[in-house]
Amino acid sequence: MPAPSTFSFPLDATQRASLLEVLRGGAFRDLPAPAYATAAGESPSWHCNVVLYASGKCVVQGKGAREFVENVMEPMVLRRLVLVAPDGSPAPAAAGAAKAAAAPVLSAEALSPHVGVDESGKGDFLGPLVVAAAYTDADLGPKLLALGVRDSKQITSDRRACEIAAKIRALLGPSRCSVLKMGCRAYNRLHAKMRNVNRILSWAHARCIENVLERVPDCPMAISDQFGRADSVKNALLERGRRIEFRSRPRAESDIAVAAASLLAREAFLQSLAELSTRFALPFPKGAAPHVRKAAEEIVRKHGPAALPDCCKLHFRTLDEVLAATGLSRADVPAP
């Protein structure tokens, strides 16, 4: 059965305002509003039409409707992740979803009070760098596991990862987690100053750990994935962070707190890509593969090289390939 091409949602006042902001953001051109509608727009880049009715009902229709719902409606308007049928009702879960593997038993370390930290976007040409930290203890560890928290790399579905991340935020609240999103322009300025990705990561990891320690001052330990020198994050910690035990090791995502942090960072990174896609009215794919380079070339053709500091990580060699393909050089790219 083909995927539905029409989706319907009831929107509250806040969601309506968010949708109107999307419709006026440049990715849509106005359409004549049908009867009882307050706004209607067509997006050639998303291959869909959107109509907002006075009742608050929103209808998304077209070849790219599902992609628009997943990448824009859910993260930016609905602020929740749901599978929907054409009439707006929840769709049945995918076949076999109930046959998930049994949850592993938490280790003694996982049950101990500590904060885990991880990042997303480090290897992606487009979009920001995001670092997140999450706290856990004997009470929270089993609850995180019950939510489906695992090493983010084992969760191949972005939708599922964001769904779990939303539950993590609800469980931990703002006092037991921290997310630091470094937009492209800020990231590029920092890289121009530090000239080293690992130094940026160390600073950001330390900042997130300190943010959690400020709210959970009796936390005795932090765990981070290892990159660069094993003591790089520890050395970047401030006075409060230097009073706790710090562990850095390869494949730290196996720890429940680090896994939770990884999912929080991934959620924020995906939301940022969706926001950039809406802002520039073009797709913003993940990674640094050839299709990402092609997307960046389209950004240059449509918005010029001046847009690049806001869209990509300028130190990637992918940038040279993009510029060569568009007949430009790094001299054409303004400083961030």
Secondary structure, 3 states (H helix, E strand, C coil): CCCCCEEEEECCHHHHHHHHHHHCCCCCEECCCCCCEEEEEEECCCCEEEEEECCCEEEEECCCHHHHHHHHHHHHHHCCCCCECCCCCECCCCCCHHHCCCCCCCCHHHHCCEEEEEEECCCCCECCEEEEEEEECCCHHHHHHHCCCCCHHHCCCHHHHHHHHHHHHHHHCCCCEEEEEECHHHHHHHHHHHCCHHHHHHHHHHHHHHHHHHHCCCCCEEEEECCCCCCHHHHHCCCCHHHCEEEEECCHHHCHHHHHHHHHHHHHHHHHHHHHHHHHCCCCCCCCCHHHHHHHHHHHHHHCHHHHHHHECCCCCHHHHHHHHCCCCHHHCCCC
